[in-house]
Amino acid sequence: MSKGRAEAAAGAPGILLRYLQEQNRPYSAQDVFGNLQREHGLGKAAVVKALEQLAQQGKIKEKMYGKQKIYFADQDQFDMVSDADLQGLDTKIVALTAKVQSLQQSCRHMEAELKELTSALTTPEMQKEIQELKKECAGYRERLKNIKAATNHVTPEEKEQVYRERQKYCKEWRKRKRMATELSDAILEGYPKSKKQFFEEVGIETDEDYNVKLPDP
């Protein structure tokens, strides 16, 4: 056992006695070990030994619950509490509980505000973004100026005419392609060679040969 662990074990009875008196509630040896090991560096064996020693000396009480021993402070050392005092404590508990709830709600609000502030841009980041936006706006203004200064604008009527002609030509394209496909399919029913050979002999060129796709209606 290291020197530090030995010193902690030697002082364990006093530590555990104070802890049980301050908490004034029943604990198992495992509970006491789990609650105090980090703060005082007590080992499990030292806790068990100290609790048994305190119980033998009559400084604390122990009871068996099934196969487990429970340890608690000797209640004779505490003053009797009247009903009025108990009611006062209950009132204090209610008030403290309400205060805790209020503080928890306030804490949640502050955590949400902190999260929002943490995710927000810093002042240098905002200044940099403002400069980038100003630069972008200047580019858009220059582009708009060039567009307004141009003399070859297309009027809405001209634009509509172009769309109508496109629709007309696409419709005719679709119609002729369908007619050519139906005609070639009819011929191929009695043609002894393949479709590819037929197209080569006749000299038919398809949209696919030129990677051309008929636009959607």
Disulfide bonds with the S-S distance in Angstrom:
none
